[in-house]
Amino acid sequence: MADMSYVHIIDYYHLHTESINELMDSILSGVNDASIYIDADTLQSAMSRLEEKYPFVSMLYTLDPDGKQNSPNISPNPKLSDPSPIGKDRSHRPYFVQTNEDPTHTITSPYLSISGRSLCVSVMAKVYSDDREVIGYIVLDASLTEVISFMMGDQRRRQFNGVFKCIYAAISIGLFCVVGILFYFAMSELVSIFTAPEGETVEHYAKPFGTIIYLTLALAIFDLAKTTLEEEVLMHKDIFRHSSTRRTITRFMAAILVAVSIEALVLMFKSVMSDSGMLTGAVMMLLAAAALLLSLGAYVYLGAKAEVLMLESNQPRPRR
């Protein structure tokens, strides 16, 4: 499964904004101390502790009272650890601009990180001296995708994403190979209609139906392989929402519905041209296709209603 798109990330952020803010606030409160601001080794030690418990924390650094960075970027990612930003003016950043509105912590809305090139949130806290004077600020950056994964208990599953992708990709390739074999048989059946020697006793009207059967099976299997590749490898599939499962089932059942309908028509034509005993089977297949269509419609409708109710129940209630 692919990583969450920006739309999914922002959607989850708005759904769980209050919980995310409380989590970030509590993390920074646990390490906020004047010794971190003064001693670089203490800052590095604090980052190491955060990395063990909160793997989504991407960076930690400090600012002076004027908003200029006075520590290197402390990060578990070597690419982000950089001493060069020391002295850089951060007073224009959103977390610093908003600091006068909150006496303790400031948490930003999601933004695209220049260093990590991913959506992240930053939380900043004032660092006080023993005399309760502001001596600077400590800033913590966190990957929003990883924060959401951490809160939803999805980290362990994400570790196996590479394995899942390989397995689903192999299954999709196998299904595409089956589609190729069926297409070859269909073309062979079609060519035999024009290359059959004169006087052959085989009834030629039956051969096009064989071609249709092969192509119909190829169509259904191709759509299944395409759906598997898209849903499980190329796109992000949100396992916490029923709409993802509903979309997969709908696409698969729609392919089966088309295949059954075409097979029913083939049987009906055969019954008209040769064997009238096939008419009963053709009618039964058409009735089965109609029942499948009604059932699929009911499933999609009820699933959509259930999704709306679930989203409404998860909306944060205003505090009194």
C-alpha positions as CSV (number, residue, x, y, z in Angstrom):
1,M,0.0,0.0,0.0
2,A,1.2,3.5,-0.9
3,D,1.7,6.2,1.7
4,M,-1.2,8.5,2.5
5,S,-1.8,11.4,0.0
6,Y,-1.9,15.0,1.2
7,V,-5.7,14.9,1.0
8,H,-5.9,12.0,3.4
9,I,-3.4,13.5,5.7
10,I,-5.2,16.9,5.9
11,D,-8.5,15.1,6.3
12,Y,-7.3,13.1,9.3
13,Y,-5.6,16.2,10.8
14,H,-8.9,18.1,10.7
15,L,-10.7,15.1,12.2
16,H,-8.2,14.7,15.1
17,T,-6.8,18.2,15.5
18,E,-7.5,18.4,19.2
19,S,-5.9,15.0,19.9
20,I,-2.8,15.8,17.8
21,N,-2.3,19.2,19.5
22,E,-2.6,17.6,22.9
23,L,-0.1,14.9,22.0
24,M,2.5,17.4,20.7
25,D,1.9,19.7,23.7
26,S,2.5,16.9,26.1
27,I,5.7,15.7,24.3
28,L,7.3,19.1,24.4
29,S,6.3,19.7,28.0
30,G,8.1,16.6,29.0
31,V,11.5,17.9,27.7
32,N,11.1,21.7,28.2
33,D,13.8,22.7,30.6
34,A,16.3,25.5,30.9
35,S,19.2,23.1,30.8
36,I,18.2,22.0,27.3
37,Y,18.4,25.6,26.1
38,I,21.8,26.1,27.7
39,D,23.6,22.8,27.1
40,A,23.8,21.3,23.5
41,D,24.6,17.8,24.9
42,T,21.4,17.9,27.0
43,L,19.5,18.9,23.9
44,Q,21.0,15.9,22.0
45,S,20.1,13.6,24.9
46,A,16.5,14.8,24.9
47,M,16.2,14.2,21.2
48,S,17.5,10.6,21.7
49,R,14.8,10.0,24.3
50,L,12.1,11.4,22.1
51,E,13.3,9.2,19.2
52,E,12.9,6.1,21.2
53,K,9.4,6.8,22.4
54,Y,8.0,9.0,19.5
55,P,9.5,7.9,16.2
56,F,7.6,10.7,14.4
57,V,9.7,13.5,15.9
58,S,11.9,14.8,13.1
59,M,13.8,17.8,14.5
60,L,14.5,19.7,17.7
61,Y,16.2,23.1,18.0
62,T,16.2,26.3,20.1
63,L,15.7,30.0,19.4
64,D,16.8,33.1,21.3
65,P,14.2,35.6,22.5
66,D,14.4,37.5,19.2
67,G,13.6,34.4,17.2
68,K,17.1,33.6,15.9
69,Q,18.2,30.0,16.0
70,N,21.0,29.4,18.4
71,S,21.4,25.6,18.2
72,P,22.0,23.1,15.4
73,N,19.2,21.1,13.9
74,I,19.0,17.9,16.1
75,S,17.4,15.1,14.2
76,P,17.6,11.3,14.0
77,N,17.8,11.7,10.2
78,P,21.5,12.5,9.3
79,K,20.3,14.5,6.3
80,L,18.3,16.9,8.6
81,S,21.1,17.2,11.2
82,D,22.8,20.5,10.2
83,P,24.7,23.1,12.3
84,S,24.5,25.7,9.5
85,P,21.1,27.2,10.5
86,I,22.6,28.7,13.6
87,G,21.9,32.4,13.6
88,K,19.1,32.1,11.1
89,D,16.1,34.4,11.8
90,R,13.0,32.4,12.5
91,S,10.9,35.3,13.8
92,H,8.7,35.3,10.6
93,R,7.7,31.6,11.0
94,P,4.1,30.9,12.0
95,Y,5.0,29.3,15.4
96,F,7.0,32.4,16.4
97,V,4.4,34.9,15.2
98,Q,1.7,33.2,17.2
99,T,3.7,32.9,20.3
100,N,2.3,36.1,21.8
101,E,-1.2,34.6,21.7
102,D,-0.2,31.7,24.0
103,P,1.8,32.1,27.1
104,T,3.2,28.6,27.0
105,H,2.9,26.6,23.7
106,T,2.3,27.3,20.1
107,I,1.2,24.6,17.6
108,T,1.2,25.3,13.9
109,S,-1.2,24.1,11.2
110,P,0.2,21.5,8.8
111,Y,2.8,22.9,6.4
112,L,5.2,21.6,3.8
113,S,8.6,21.2,5.4
114,I,11.5,22.6,3.4
115,S,14.0,20.2,4.8
116,G,12.0,17.0,5.0
117,R,9.7,17.9,2.0
118,S,6.7,16.4,3.7
119,L,3.7,17.7,5.7
120,C,4.7,18.4,9.2
121,V,3.6,20.3,12.3
122,S,5.7,22.4,14.7
123,V,5.2,23.1,18.4
124,M,7.1,25.8,20.2
125,A,7.4,26.4,23.9
126,K,8.9,29.3,25.9
127,V,11.9,28.4,28.0
128,Y,11.9,30.2,31.4
129,S,14.7,31.0,33.8
130,D,14.5,30.5,37.5
131,D,13.1,34.0,37.7
132,R,10.3,33.2,35.3
133,E,11.8,35.3,32.5
134,V,11.7,34.1,28.9
135,I,15.3,33.2,27.9
136,G,14.4,31.6,24.6
137,Y,12.3,29.0,22.8
138,I,12.5,25.3,22.0
139,V,10.9,24.1,18.8
140,L,9.9,20.5,17.9
141,D,9.0,19.4,14.3
142,A,7.1,16.2,13.7
143,S,6.0,14.4,10.5
144,L,2.2,14.7,10.3
145,T,1.9,11.3,8.5
146,E,3.9,9.6,11.2
147,V,1.9,11.3,14.0
148,I,-1.4,10.1,12.5
149,S,0.0,6.6,12.1
150,F,1.2,6.6,15.7
151,M,-2.1,7.8,17.1
152,M,-4.1,5.2,15.1
153,G,-1.7,2.3,16.1
154,D,-0.8,1.7,12.5
155,Q,3.0,1.7,12.8
156,R,3.6,-2.0,13.0
157,R,1.5,-2.7,9.9
158,R,3.4,0.1,7.9
159,Q,6.6,-1.8,8.6
160,F,5.4,-4.6,6.4
161,N,4.2,-2.3,3.5
162,G,7.1,-3.3,1.3
163,V,6.4,-7.0,1.7
164,F,2.7,-6.5,1.0
165,K,3.4,-4.5,-2.1
166,C,5.7,-7.2,-3.5
167,I,3.1,-9.9,-2.8
168,Y,0.3,-8.0,-4.4
169,A,2.4,-6.9,-7.3
170,A,3.4,-10.6,-8.0
171,I,-0.3,-11.6,-7.8
172,S,-1.3,-8.8,-10.2
173,I,1.5,-9.9,-12.7
174,G,0.3,-13.5,-12.5
175,L,-3.3,-12.4,-13.2
176,F,-2.1,-10.3,-16.2
177,C,-0.3,-13.4,-17.5
178,V,-3.5,-15.3,-17.3
179,V,-5.2,-12.5,-19.2
180,G,-2.6,-12.8,-21.9
181,I,-3.1,-16.5,-22.3
182,L,-6.9,-16.1,-22.5
183,F,-6.5,-13.3,-25.1
184,Y,-4.2,-15.6,-27.1
185,F,-6.8,-18.4,-27.1
186,A,-9.5,-15.9,-28.1
187,M,-7.5,-14.7,-31.1
188,S,-6.6,-18.3,-32.0
189,E,-10.3,-19.2,-32.0
190,L,-11.1,-16.1,-34.1
191,V,-8.4,-16.9,-36.6
192,S,-9.6,-20.5,-36.9
193,I,-12.9,-19.3,-38.2
194,F,-11.3,-17.8,-41.3
195,T,-8.7,-20.5,-41.8
196,A,-10.8,-23.6,-41.4
197,P,-10.8,-25.8,-44.6
198,E,-13.8,-26.0,-46.7
199,G,-16.1,-28.9,-46.0
200,E,-15.3,-29.0,-42.3
201,T,-18.2,-30.4,-40.4
202,V,-17.6,-28.1,-37.4
203,E,-20.4,-25.6,-37.0
204,H,-18.8,-22.3,-37.6
205,Y,-21.5,-20.3,-35.7
206,A,-20.3,-21.8,-32.4
207,K,-16.7,-20.5,-32.7
208,P,-17.5,-16.8,-32.2
209,F,-19.1,-17.7,-28.9
210,G,-15.9,-19.4,-27.8
211,T,-14.1,-16.2,-28.6
212,I,-16.6,-14.2,-26.6
213,I,-16.2,-16.5,-23.6
214,Y,-12.4,-16.2,-23.6
215,L,-12.5,-12.4,-24.0
216,T,-15.1,-12.1,-21.2
217,L,-13.0,-14.1,-18.8
218,A,-10.0,-12.1,-19.8
219,L,-11.9,-8.8,-19.1
220,A,-13.0,-9.9,-15.7
221,I,-9.6,-11.2,-14.7
222,F,-7.9,-8.1,-16.1
223,D,-10.2,-5.8,-14.1
224,L,-9.4,-7.8,-11.0
225,A,-5.7,-7.6,-11.6
226,K,-6.0,-3.8,-12.3
227,T,-8.0,-3.3,-9.2
228,T,-5.5,-5.2,-7.0
229,L,-2.6,-3.3,-8.5
230,E,-4.2,0.1,-8.0
231,E,-5.7,-0.5,-4.5
232,E,-2.9,-2.4,-2.9
233,V,0.3,-1.2,-4.6
234,L,-0.1,2.1,-6.4
235,M,-2.7,3.9,-4.3
236,H,-3.1,4.4,-0.6
237,K,-5.8,2.2,0.9
238,D,-7.2,3.5,4.2
239,I,-8.0,0.4,6.2
240,F,-9.7,2.5,8.9
241,R,-12.5,3.6,6.6
242,H,-15.1,1.3,5.2
243,S,-15.2,3.3,1.9
244,S,-11.9,1.8,0.8
245,T,-13.1,-1.7,1.2
246,R,-16.4,-0.8,-0.3
247,R,-14.7,0.6,-3.4
248,T,-12.7,-2.5,-3.9
249,I,-15.7,-4.8,-3.5
250,T,-17.8,-2.7,-5.8
251,R,-15.2,-2.7,-8.6
252,F,-14.7,-6.4,-8.3
253,M,-18.4,-7.3,-8.2
254,A,-19.1,-4.9,-11.2
255,A,-16.6,-6.9,-13.3
256,I,-18.2,-10.2,-12.2
257,L,-21.6,-8.7,-13.1
258,V,-20.5,-7.8,-16.6
259,A,-19.0,-11.3,-17.1
260,V,-22.1,-13.1,-15.9
261,S,-24.4,-10.9,-18.1
262,I,-22.3,-11.5,-21.2
263,E,-22.2,-15.3,-20.6
264,A,-26.0,-15.2,-20.2
265,L,-26.4,-13.5,-23.5
266,V,-24.1,-16.1,-25.2
267,L,-26.2,-18.9,-23.8
268,M,-29.3,-17.2,-25.0
269,F,-28.0,-16.8,-28.5
270,K,-26.8,-20.5,-28.6
271,S,-30.3,-21.6,-27.4
272,V,-31.9,-19.7,-30.3
273,M,-29.5,-21.0,-32.9
274,S,-29.1,-24.7,-31.9
275,D,-30.0,-26.0,-28.5
276,S,-33.2,-24.7,-27.0
277,G,-32.5,-26.5,-23.8
278,M,-29.9,-23.8,-22.9
279,L,-32.6,-21.1,-22.7
280,T,-33.5,-22.0,-19.1
281,G,-29.9,-21.7,-18.0
282,A,-29.6,-18.4,-19.8
283,V,-32.7,-17.0,-18.1
284,M,-31.5,-18.2,-14.7
285,M,-28.1,-16.5,-15.3
286,L,-29.8,-13.2,-16.3
287,L,-32.0,-13.4,-13.1
288,A,-28.8,-14.0,-11.1
289,A,-27.2,-11.0,-12.7
290,A,-30.2,-8.9,-11.9
291,A,-30.2,-10.1,-8.3
292,L,-26.4,-9.4,-8.1
293,L,-27.0,-5.8,-9.4
294,L,-29.7,-5.2,-6.8
295,S,-27.6,-6.6,-4.0
296,L,-24.6,-4.5,-5.1
297,G,-26.8,-1.4,-5.2
298,A,-28.1,-2.1,-1.7
299,Y,-24.6,-2.7,-0.4
300,V,-23.2,0.6,-1.9
301,Y,-26.2,2.6,-0.5
302,L,-26.1,1.1,3.0
303,G,-22.3,1.3,3.1
304,A,-22.3,5.0,2.2
305,K,-25.0,5.7,4.8
306,A,-22.9,3.9,7.4
307,E,-19.8,5.9,6.4
308,V,-21.6,9.2,6.9
309,L,-22.8,8.1,10.4
310,M,-19.3,7.0,11.4
311,L,-17.8,10.3,10.2
312,E,-20.5,12.3,12.1
313,S,-19.9,10.3,15.3
314,N,-16.1,11.0,15.0
315,Q,-16.5,14.7,14.6
316,P,-15.2,16.5,17.7
317,R,-17.9,17.9,19.9
318,P,-17.7,21.5,21.0
319,R,-16.6,21.9,24.6
320,R,-19.0,23.6,27.0
